[in-house]
């Protein structure tokens, strides 16, 4: 089959893939590191805050690497009402 003029549209990869910060979707990374800063600065638990942020980032990056839509599916699952209750 030959390509006809005007039937092809260039599609950039950035339009189909989510924006990742450190291997984690942007919104999740912002929430994780905001919580880490809240633990670190006003409460004075700097080591615990940074450890929490790094471990949470690593776990989310692992799950995101296995499935890019993991967080969107988990969010949708948590918002659906339970069938049996």
C-alpha positions in Angstrom: 0.0 0.0 0.0 1.4 3.4 -1.0 1.4 6.5 1.2 -0.9 9.2 -0.1 -0.3 12.9 0.3 -2.0 14.5 3.2 -2.9 11.3 5.2 0.1 11.3 7.5 0.4 13.5 10.6 3.6 13.8 12.5 3.1 12.7 16.2 5.7 13.7 18.8 6.4 11.3 21.7 5.9 14.0 24.2 2.2 14.1 23.3 1.6 10.5 24.2 3.8 9.9 27.3 3.4 11.5 30.7 5.9 14.0 32.1 8.1 12.2 34.6 10.2 13.6 37.4 12.8 11.1 38.6 10.8 8.3 37.0 7.5 9.3 38.7 4.6 11.3 37.2 4.8 15.0 37.9 1.8 15.3 40.3 3.0 12.3 42.4 6.5 13.7 42.7 5.3 17.1 43.8 3.0 15.5 46.5 5.8 13.2 47.8 8.4 15.9 48.0 6.0 18.4 49.5 5.2 15.9 52.2 8.9 15.3 52.7 9.6 19.0 53.1 6.8 19.3 55.6 8.4 16.6 57.7 11.9 18.0 57.3 11.6 21.8 57.8 8.9 22.8 60.3 8.9 19.5 62.3 12.7 19.3 62.4 13.0 15.7 61.2 15.4 16.3 58.3 16.7 12.8 58.0 13.3 11.2 58.3 11.8 13.6 55.8 14.5 13.0 53.2 14.4 9.3 53.8 10.6 9.2 53.4 10.9 11.2 50.2 13.6 9.1 48.7 12.0 5.7 49.6 8.6 6.8 48.4 10.1 8.2 45.2 11.9 4.9 44.6 8.8 2.7 45.2 6.7 4.9 42.9 9.4 4.8 40.2 9.5 1.0 40.4 5.8 0.7 39.9 5.7 3.4 37.2 8.5 1.6 35.3 6.4 -1.6 35.4 3.2 0.2 34.3 3.1 3.8 33.2 -0.6 4.3 34.2 -0.3 2.7 37.6 -1.1 5.9 39.6 -4.0 6.8 37.4 -5.5 3.3 37.8 -4.9 3.3 41.6 -6.5 6.7 41.9 -9.6 5.6 39.9 -9.8 2.4 42.0 -9.8 4.4 45.3 -12.6 6.7 44.1 -15.0 3.9 43.1 -17.5 2.8 45.8 -17.1 -0.7 47.1 -19.5 -3.2 45.6 -20.1 -5.4 48.7 -20.6 -2.7 51.4 
